[in-house]
């Protein structure tokens, strides 16, 4: 009989320890979000509140990419929703842990779940780990570091004044490219990835100054992945 799922301080401490290498990759990403927020005219309190409430680098950059006065609330919210649809698929992977949690342990773990600490938690769970505190401890440290570093990026924006093509702005893309490499499951993933890429490029050529190409790519890739899984299910 398998041991029950725990949620302990030791697990949270282990999660925080496992988080430390991740901060090396996410720190430049967070700095970019702070710099971009300052470039679009947000105040330091607004930029910090965005990081604290949204806590999603890709969502924040997508929203800021279409930022204007007045702010396009509906368009930015829809774009962020499309980008974050991946979490609807990521959460069930951790169901053996999450289904055993209740109250603040469950909702807190879901709130601080990001791509990076999700990947760490999945690896821990697949290795036989039974302490869901790893997910929360990892995510909590990443969350606090994210909010603090985006605020730091905002404050450093005037001193750094990076050009639009500065290598620092590649940080966000580099994080996701690195994650894609680790999530590749074989040639079956080629179809949805290719559909997403081609669709995004096609829409970007038509609307290069907005963020709709991200939305279009995310939706097209999701539909292609769903169609692929449906065909697999029928074949089985």
C-alpha positions as CSV (number, residue, x, y, z in Angstrom):
1,X,0.0,0.0,0.0
2,X,1.4,3.4,-1.0
3,X,2.2,5.9,1.7
4,X,-0.3,8.8,2.0
5,X,0.4,12.2,0.4
6,X,2.0,14.5,2.9
7,X,2.3,18.3,3.1
8,X,5.1,19.0,5.5
9,X,7.6,21.8,6.4
10,X,10.4,19.4,5.3
11,X,8.8,19.1,1.9
12,X,8.4,22.9,1.6
13,X,12.1,23.3,2.6
14,X,13.1,20.7,0.0
15,X,11.0,22.5,-2.6
16,X,12.7,25.9,-1.8
17,X,16.1,24.2,-2.1
18,X,15.2,22.7,-5.5
19,X,14.1,26.2,-6.5
20,X,17.5,27.8,-6.2
21,X,18.9,26.8,-9.6
22,X,15.6,27.9,-11.3
23,X,16.1,31.5,-10.0
24,X,19.2,31.8,-12.2
25,X,17.0,31.4,-15.3
26,X,14.0,33.3,-14.1
27,X,15.8,36.4,-12.7
28,X,16.6,37.9,-16.2
29,X,13.0,37.1,-17.2
30,X,11.7,39.0,-14.2
31,X,14.0,41.9,-14.8
32,X,12.7,42.2,-18.4
33,X,9.1,42.3,-17.2
34,X,10.0,45.2,-14.8
35,X,11.9,47.1,-17.5
36,X,9.1,46.6,-20.1
37,X,6.5,47.8,-17.5
38,X,8.5,51.0,-16.9
39,X,8.9,51.5,-20.7
40,X,5.1,51.4,-21.0
41,X,4.5,54.0,-18.4
42,X,3.3,52.0,-15.4
43,X,4.3,53.2,-12.0
44,X,6.5,51.1,-9.7
45,X,3.5,50.2,-7.6
46,X,1.4,49.2,-10.6
47,X,4.2,47.1,-12.0
48,X,4.8,45.4,-8.7
49,X,1.0,44.8,-8.2
50,X,0.8,43.3,-11.7
51,X,3.6,40.8,-10.8
52,X,2.0,40.0,-7.4
53,X,-1.5,39.5,-8.7
54,X,-0.9,38.0,-12.2
55,X,2.3,36.2,-11.5
56,X,2.9,35.1,-15.0
57,X,5.8,36.3,-17.1
58,X,4.3,35.4,-20.5
59,X,0.9,36.8,-19.5
60,X,2.5,40.1,-18.3
61,X,4.6,40.5,-21.4
62,X,1.6,39.7,-23.7
63,X,-0.5,42.3,-21.8
64,X,2.3,44.9,-22.0
65,X,2.9,44.3,-25.7
66,X,-0.6,45.7,-26.4
67,X,-0.6,48.3,-23.7
68,X,-2.0,51.7,-24.6
69,X,-4.0,54.5,-23.1
70,X,-6.7,53.7,-22.4
71,X,-5.5,50.1,-21.7
72,X,-7.2,47.4,-23.9
73,X,-8.5,45.5,-20.9
74,X,-10.6,43.0,-22.8
75,X,-7.9,42.2,-25.4
76,X,-5.1,41.9,-22.8
77,X,-7.3,39.6,-20.7
78,X,-8.2,37.4,-23.6
79,X,-4.6,37.2,-24.7
80,X,-3.5,36.2,-21.2
81,X,-6.3,33.6,-21.0
82,X,-5.2,32.0,-24.3
83,X,-1.5,31.9,-23.2
84,X,-2.4,30.4,-19.8
85,X,-4.6,27.6,-21.2
86,X,-1.6,25.3,-20.8
87,X,-2.3,25.3,-17.1
88,X,-5.6,23.4,-17.7
89,X,-3.4,20.6,-19.0
90,X,-0.5,20.9,-16.5
91,X,-2.6,20.8,-13.3
92,X,-4.1,17.3,-13.9
93,X,-0.6,15.8,-14.3
94,X,-0.1,16.6,-10.6
95,X,-3.5,15.2,-9.6
96,X,-2.0,12.4,-7.4
97,X,-0.8,15.2,-5.2
98,X,-3.3,18.0,-5.7
99,X,-6.4,15.7,-5.2
100,X,-5.3,15.0,-1.6
101,X,-4.9,18.7,-0.6
102,X,-7.6,20.9,0.8
103,X,-8.0,24.6,1.7
104,X,-5.1,26.9,1.6
105,X,-2.7,24.1,0.8
106,X,-4.5,23.4,-2.5
107,X,-5.3,26.9,-3.5
108,X,-1.9,28.2,-2.4
109,X,-0.1,25.6,-4.4
110,X,-2.2,26.3,-7.5
111,X,-1.6,30.1,-7.2
112,X,2.2,29.8,-7.0
113,X,2.4,27.0,-9.7
114,X,4.5,28.2,-12.7
115,X,6.0,26.3,-15.5
116,X,9.4,25.9,-13.8
117,X,8.3,24.6,-10.4
118,X,5.6,22.5,-12.0
119,X,8.4,20.6,-14.0
120,X,10.3,20.2,-10.7
121,X,7.3,18.8,-8.9
122,X,6.4,16.4,-11.8
123,X,10.0,15.0,-11.7
124,X,9.8,14.7,-7.9
125,X,6.4,12.9,-8.1
126,X,7.6,10.5,-10.9
127,X,10.6,9.6,-8.7
128,X,8.2,8.4,-6.0
129,X,8.0,11.6,-3.9
130,X,4.9,11.8,-1.7
131,X,5.3,15.2,-0.1
132,X,3.2,17.9,-2.0
133,X,4.9,20.5,0.1
134,X,7.6,20.5,-2.5
135,X,5.3,22.2,-5.0
136,X,4.3,24.9,-2.6
137,X,7.8,25.5,-1.1
138,X,9.3,25.7,-4.6
139,X,6.5,28.0,-5.9
140,X,6.4,30.3,-2.9
141,X,10.1,31.1,-3.2
142,X,9.8,31.6,-6.9
143,X,6.8,33.9,-6.4
144,X,8.6,36.1,-3.8
145,X,11.7,36.3,-6.0
146,X,9.6,37.1,-9.1
147,X,7.8,40.0,-7.4
148,X,11.0,41.5,-5.9
149,X,13.0,41.1,-9.1
150,X,10.4,42.7,-11.4
151,X,10.3,45.7,-9.0
152,X,14.1,45.8,-9.2
153,X,14.0,45.7,-13.0
154,X,11.6,48.6,-12.9
155,X,13.9,50.6,-10.7
156,X,17.0,49.8,-12.8
157,X,15.3,50.6,-16.1
158,X,16.4,54.2,-16.2
159,X,20.0,53.3,-15.4
160,X,20.2,50.4,-17.8
161,X,18.1,51.9,-20.7
162,X,18.5,48.8,-22.9
163,X,18.0,49.2,-26.6
164,X,15.0,47.3,-28.1
165,X,17.3,44.7,-29.5
166,X,19.3,44.2,-26.3
167,X,20.2,40.6,-25.5
168,X,18.4,40.9,-22.2
169,X,15.1,40.9,-23.9
170,X,15.9,37.4,-25.2
171,X,15.7,36.1,-21.6
172,X,12.0,35.4,-21.8
173,X,12.2,33.5,-25.0
174,X,15.2,31.6,-23.8
175,X,13.3,30.4,-20.7
176,X,10.5,29.0,-22.9
177,X,12.9,27.4,-25.5
178,X,14.7,25.6,-22.7
179,X,11.4,24.4,-21.2
180,X,10.2,23.2,-24.6
181,X,13.3,21.1,-25.0
182,X,12.6,19.3,-21.7
183,X,8.9,18.8,-22.6
184,X,9.5,17.2,-26.0
185,X,7.9,13.8,-25.9
186,X,8.7,12.6,-29.5
187,X,7.6,13.1,-33.0
188,X,4.0,13.2,-31.9
189,X,4.5,16.7,-30.6
190,X,5.7,17.9,-34.0
191,X,2.2,18.6,-35.4
192,X,0.8,20.9,-32.7
193,X,4.2,22.7,-32.3
194,X,4.5,23.2,-36.1
195,X,0.9,24.4,-36.4
196,X,1.3,26.9,-33.5
197,X,4.6,28.2,-35.0
198,X,3.3,28.6,-38.6
199,X,0.0,30.2,-37.4
200,X,1.9,32.7,-35.1
201,X,4.2,33.7,-37.9
202,X,1.4,34.2,-40.3
203,X,-0.6,36.4,-38.0
204,X,2.5,38.3,-36.9
205,X,3.2,39.2,-40.6
206,X,-0.3,40.7,-40.7
207,X,-0.3,42.3,-37.3
208,X,3.4,42.8,-36.2
209,X,2.6,45.4,-33.5
210,X,0.1,43.5,-31.5
211,X,0.0,40.3,-29.5
212,X,-2.7,38.5,-31.4
213,X,-0.1,36.3,-33.1
214,X,0.6,34.7,-29.6
215,X,-3.1,34.1,-29.1
216,X,-3.6,32.7,-32.6
217,X,-0.6,30.4,-32.2
218,X,-1.7,29.2,-28.8
219,X,-5.2,28.4,-29.9
220,X,-4.1,26.8,-33.2
221,X,-1.5,24.6,-31.4
222,X,-4.1,23.6,-28.8
223,X,-6.7,22.6,-31.4
224,X,-4.0,20.6,-33.3
225,X,-3.0,18.8,-30.1
226,X,-6.6,18.0,-29.3
227,X,-7.2,16.7,-32.8
228,X,-4.1,14.5,-32.5
229,X,-5.2,13.1,-29.1
230,X,-8.7,12.4,-30.4
231,X,-7.3,10.4,-33.3
232,X,-5.0,8.5,-31.0
233,X,-8.0,7.7,-28.7
234,X,-10.0,6.4,-31.7
235,X,-7.1,4.3,-32.9
236,X,-6.8,2.6,-29.5
